[in-house]
Amino acid sequence: QVQLVESGGGLVQAGGSLRLACAASGRSFSDTNMAWYRQAPGKAREFVAISGYLGTTLYLNAVKGRFTVSRDNNTKTLYLQMNNLKHADTAIYSCYVLAFWGPGTQVTVSS
């Protein structure tokens, strides 16, 4: 069983920054890809970023150069550093690991 809990969301002005964290519990995740997704109001959930267990990363084009995904395998935590936030980044952000989803954390960017 995998449990995921996100934190770090909030209300920020456009151009501001937030750092999200996803704390995972259960087995080791050092050999597992870990990803961030988001869902804006009225829209389908979309992929944001992935941290591959071999060290690779991949991003949604719209966040490239602004978001950075990282992980700490010792603490089983996935991070998403979000800089230069835009109103279009407003969404519920959830982490996804081994087919499990966290409940999500709300990010609201005021324009």
C-alpha positions as a printed NumPy array, in Angstrom:
array([[  0.   ,   0.   ,   0.   ],
       [  1.279,   3.45 ,  -0.945],
       [  0.106,   6.642,   0.706],
       [  0.855,  10.05 ,  -0.732],
       [  0.31 ,  13.412,   0.915],
       [  0.95 ,  16.691,  -0.852],
       [  1.694,  20.007,   0.827],
       [  2.935,  23.476,  -0.026],
       [  0.038,  24.825,  -2.035],
       [ -1.512,  28.209,  -1.439],
       [ -2.397,  31.596,  -2.862],
       [  0.356,  33.537,  -4.615],
       [  0.538,  36.507,  -6.952],
       [  1.568,  36.071, -10.551],
       [  5.342,  35.961, -10.779],
       [  5.665,  34.397,  -7.357],
       [  6.969,  30.997,  -6.301],
       [  5.795,  27.946,  -4.405],
       [  7.424,  24.662,  -3.52 ],
       [  5.218,  21.61 ,  -3.378],
       [  6.127,  18.431,  -1.561],
       [  4.697,  14.937,  -1.814],
       [  5.486,  12.706,   1.132],
       [  5.21 ,   9.031,   0.308],
       [  4.924,   6.135,   2.692],
       [  5.248,   2.446,   2.098],
       [  7.952,   0.69 ,   0.152],
       [ 11.137,   2.297,  -1.12 ],
       [ 10.648,   4.477,  -4.195],
       [ 14.261,   4.685,  -5.328],
       [ 13.464,   2.398,  -8.281],
       [ 10.211,   4.112,  -9.209],
       [  9.201,   7.018, -11.374],
       [  7.316,   9.74 ,  -9.515],
       [  5.192,  12.363, -11.208],
       [  3.184,  15.527, -10.709],
       [ -0.154,  16.148, -12.384],
       [ -2.586,  19.034, -12.112],
       [ -6.251,  19.654, -12.748],
       [ -7.631,  23.112, -13.334],
       [-11.331,  23.896, -12.828],
       [-13.396,  22.524, -15.689],
       [-10.401,  20.868, -17.352],
       [ -8.992,  17.392, -17.574],
       [ -6.049,  16.383, -15.419],
       [ -2.744,  16.927, -17.178],
       [  0.82 ,  15.761, -16.713],
       [  3.191,  18.377, -15.291],
       [  6.528,  16.732, -14.557],
       [  8.152,  13.408, -13.849],
       [ 11.215,  12.397, -11.887],
       [ 12.589,   9.19 , -13.317],
       [ 14.346,   6.774, -11.011],
       [ 17.42 ,   6.919, -13.263],
       [ 17.635,  10.667, -12.778],
       [ 15.814,  11.822, -15.88 ],
       [ 13.161,  14.518, -15.789],
       [ 10.438,  15.502, -18.211],
       [  8.139,  18.516, -18.193],
       [  4.949,  19.818, -19.698],
       [  6.029,  22.374, -22.307],
       [  4.055,  25.111, -20.587],
       [  6.131,  24.814, -17.399],
       [  9.596,  24.217, -18.852],
       [ 12.113,  26.673, -17.488],
       [  9.814,  27.647, -14.615],
       [  9.208,  24.382, -12.73 ],
       [ 11.808,  21.985, -11.364],
       [ 11.017,  18.475, -10.147],
       [ 13.317,  16.745,  -7.673],
       [ 13.219,  13.923,  -5.185],
       [ 14.781,  12.751,  -1.963],
       [ 14.768,   8.968,  -1.911],
       [ 15.924,   8.868,   1.706],
       [ 12.832,  10.718,   2.921],
       [ 10.601,   9.37 ,   0.118],
       [  9.644,  12.915,  -0.856],
       [  8.951,  14.344,  -4.288],
       [  9.229,  18.096,  -4.801],
       [  8.054,  20.601,  -7.355],
       [  9.663,  24.037,  -7.282],
       [  7.421,  26.433,  -9.167],
       [  8.786,  29.845, -10.135],
       [  7.339,  32.719, -12.155],
       [  3.854,  31.38 , -11.581],
       [  1.085,  32.362, -13.946],
       [ -2.663,  32.49 , -13.524],
       [ -2.861,  29.54 , -15.911],
       [ -0.975,  27.446, -13.324],
       [ -3.968,  27.591, -10.979],
       [ -4.997,  24.   , -10.312],
       [ -5.022,  21.167,  -7.837],
       [ -1.615,  19.512,  -7.965],
       [ -1.338,  15.808,  -7.21 ],
       [  1.518,  13.35 ,  -7.143],
       [  1.316,   9.956,  -8.808],
       [  3.407,   6.967,  -7.817],
       [  2.883,   3.296,  -8.685],
       [ -0.703,   3.93 ,  -9.815],
       [ -1.555,   5.686,  -6.545],
       [ -2.719,   9.292,  -6.287],
       [ -2.404,  11.775,  -3.491],
       [ -5.41 ,  13.934,  -2.528],
       [ -3.757,  17.014,  -4.013],
       [ -2.905,  20.521,  -2.91 ],
       [ -4.539,  23.668,  -4.261],
       [ -2.409,  26.253,  -6.03 ],
       [ -4.087,  29.562,  -6.806],
       [ -2.254,  32.264,  -8.728],
       [ -3.827,  35.681,  -8.752],
       [ -3.308,  37.781, -11.855]])
